[in-house]
Amino acid sequence: MKKISLALIILLAAGTLWAQGMRGMGKGPGRMGDCQYAAEKLNLTDEQKNQLQDLRLKHQKEVIPLQSDLKVKRIELREMIAKGESEKNLLKKNTEIDQIKAKLSELRLKHQLQVKNVVGEENFKQMGFGMRNYGFERDCMSGDRPMSTGKRFKYKK
């Protein structure tokens, strides 16, 4: 009986996790799986599509290790704070985090410029770079999930 209950719980949990992962996979602007839609909308050639695919893979290979390091450093910083480390050590760890974030930002900008060179000025504008919704690039070229649609805090001027 215990084995059956355990198997049922595992199946329910796996089904829930699978369903959670499917969010944002629909078609249409701003969704994962939007690559084909965007490529058709922009009238990209097969060569351009292949170049963008190569750029995306190259970018991911550069970024994923840095993102991993960033997560580890943030965990280490939280542990250090909990242990009561000195301010000097905390600031040193924070500087390491800032350096990784700066490198990620630099790589993101370089990637965007490379995409711009491949697709051209007009298509690049249609892709929505520099705007709140990163459009095609955010969903298709970098492999990232779309940004949260939750409410954002607005600063008063």
VEXDREN-2710 file (C-alpha; in Angstrom, 1 decimal):
% VEXDREN-2710
k/r/px/py/pz
1/MET/0.0/0.0/0.0
2/LYS/2.9/2.4/0.9
3/LYS/4.5/1.7/-2.5
4/ILE/1.4/2.5/-4.4
5/SER/0.9/5.7/-2.4
6/LEU/4.4/6.7/-3.0
7/ALA/4.2/6.0/-6.8
8/LEU/0.9/8.0/-7.0
9/ILE/2.5/11.0/-5.2
10/ILE/5.5/10.8/-7.6
11/LEU/3.3/10.7/-10.6
12/LEU/1.2/13.6/-9.4
13/ALA/4.4/15.7/-8.7
14/ALA/5.9/14.8/-12.1
15/GLY/2.7/15.8/-13.9
16/THR/2.5/19.1/-12.0
17/LEU/6.2/19.9/-12.8
18/TRP/5.7/19.0/-16.4
19/ALA/2.7/21.2/-16.7
20/GLN/4.6/24.1/-15.1
21/GLY/7.3/23.7/-17.6
22/MET/4.9/24.0/-20.5
23/ARG/3.8/27.6/-19.6
24/GLY/4.8/30.1/-22.2
25/MET/5.3/27.5/-24.9
26/GLY/2.4/28.7/-27.0
27/LYS/2.5/30.5/-30.4
28/GLY/2.4/34.2/-30.9
29/PRO/4.5/37.3/-30.0
30/GLY/6.4/37.1/-26.7
31/ARG/6.2/33.4/-26.2
32/MET/8.6/30.6/-26.2
33/GLY/8.2/28.7/-29.4
34/ASP/7.8/32.0/-31.2
35/CYS/10.9/31.5/-33.4
36/GLN/9.1/30.3/-36.4
37/TYR/6.5/33.0/-36.2
38/ALA/9.1/35.7/-35.8
39/ALA/11.3/34.3/-38.6
40/GLU/8.3/34.3/-41.0
41/LYS/7.3/37.8/-39.9
42/LEU/10.8/39.1/-40.5
43/ASN/11.2/37.3/-43.8
44/LEU/14.6/35.9/-42.8
45/THR/16.5/33.8/-45.3
46/ASP/17.6/30.3/-44.4
47/GLU/21.2/31.6/-44.2
48/GLN/20.1/34.3/-41.7
49/LYS/18.2/31.7/-39.6
50/ASN/21.3/29.4/-39.6
51/GLN/23.5/32.4/-38.6
52/LEU/21.2/33.3/-35.8
53/GLN/21.1/29.7/-34.6
54/ASP/24.9/29.6/-34.5
55/LEU/25.0/32.9/-32.6
56/ARG/22.5/31.7/-30.1
57/LEU/24.4/28.5/-29.4
58/LYS/27.7/30.4/-29.1
59/HIS/26.1/32.9/-26.8
60/GLN/24.6/30.2/-24.6
61/LYS/28.0/28.4/-24.3
62/GLU/29.6/31.6/-23.1
63/VAL/26.7/32.7/-20.7
64/ILE/25.7/29.5/-19.0
65/PRO/28.9/29.0/-17.0
66/LEU/28.8/32.6/-15.9
67/GLN/25.2/32.3/-14.8
68/SER/26.1/29.2/-12.9
69/ASP/29.0/31.0/-11.2
70/LEU/26.7/33.9/-10.4
71/LYS/24.2/31.7/-8.6
72/VAL/26.9/30.0/-6.6
73/LYS/28.5/33.3/-5.6
74/ARG/25.0/34.6/-4.5
75/ILE/24.5/31.5/-2.3
76/GLU/28.0/31.9/-0.8
77/LEU/27.2/35.5/0.0
78/ARG/24.0/34.5/1.8
79/GLU/25.9/31.9/3.7
80/MET/28.5/34.4/4.7
81/ILE/25.9/36.9/5.9
82/ALA/24.2/34.2/8.0
83/LYS/27.6/33.2/9.5
84/GLY/28.3/36.8/10.4
85/GLU/31.4/37.3/8.2
86/SER/33.2/40.6/8.3
87/GLU/32.1/43.5/6.2
88/LYS/35.4/43.3/4.2
89/ASN/34.8/39.7/3.2
90/LEU/31.1/40.4/2.3
91/LEU/32.1/43.4/0.1
92/LYS/34.8/41.3/-1.6
93/LYS/32.2/38.6/-2.5
94/ASN/29.8/41.3/-3.6
95/THR/32.5/42.7/-6.0
96/GLU/32.9/39.2/-7.5
97/ILE/29.2/39.1/-8.1
98/ASP/29.3/42.5/-9.7
99/GLN/32.1/41.5/-12.0
100/ILE/30.2/38.5/-13.2
101/LYS/27.1/40.6/-13.8
102/ALA/29.1/43.1/-15.8
103/LYS/30.6/40.3/-18.0
104/LEU/27.1/38.9/-18.6
105/SER/25.8/42.4/-19.6
106/GLU/28.8/42.9/-22.0
107/LEU/28.1/39.5/-23.6
108/ARG/24.4/40.3/-24.0
109/LEU/25.2/43.6/-25.7
110/LYS/27.8/42.0/-28.0
111/HIS/25.2/39.3/-28.9
112/GLN/22.6/41.9/-29.7
113/LEU/25.0/43.7/-32.0
114/GLN/25.8/40.5/-33.8
115/VAL/22.1/39.7/-34.3
116/LYS/21.7/43.3/-35.6
117/ASN/24.4/42.7/-38.2
118/VAL/22.7/39.4/-39.3
119/VAL/19.1/40.6/-39.6
120/GLY/19.6/44.3/-40.6
121/GLU/18.5/47.5/-39.1
122/GLU/14.7/47.3/-39.8
123/ASN/14.3/43.7/-38.7
124/PHE/16.3/44.5/-35.6
125/LYS/13.9/47.3/-34.7
126/GLN/10.9/45.0/-35.2
127/MET/12.5/42.5/-32.8
128/GLY/12.1/45.1/-30.1
129/PHE/15.7/45.4/-28.7
130/GLY/16.2/48.0/-26.0
131/MET/12.5/48.0/-25.2
132/ARG/10.8/46.3/-22.2
133/ASN/9.6/43.4/-24.3
134/TYR/12.7/41.9/-25.9
135/GLY/10.6/40.0/-28.4
136/PHE/12.2/37.6/-30.9
137/GLU/15.7/37.8/-29.4
138/ARG/14.7/37.2/-25.8
139/ASP/12.6/34.2/-26.7
140/CYS/14.4/32.6/-29.6
141/MET/18.0/33.7/-29.9
142/SER/19.1/33.5/-26.3
143/GLY/16.9/30.6/-25.2
144/ASP/15.7/32.5/-22.2
145/ARG/12.2/32.3/-20.8
146/PRO/10.0/35.4/-21.3
147/MET/10.0/38.0/-18.6
148/SER/7.4/37.7/-15.8
149/THR/4.1/39.3/-16.5
150/GLY/3.6/40.1/-12.9
151/LYS/3.0/43.7/-11.7
152/ARG/6.1/45.8/-11.4
153/PHE/6.7/48.4/-8.9
154/LYS/6.6/51.9/-10.3
155/TYR/8.7/54.7/-8.9
156/LYS/7.1/58.0/-8.3
157/LYS/8.7/61.0/-9.8
END
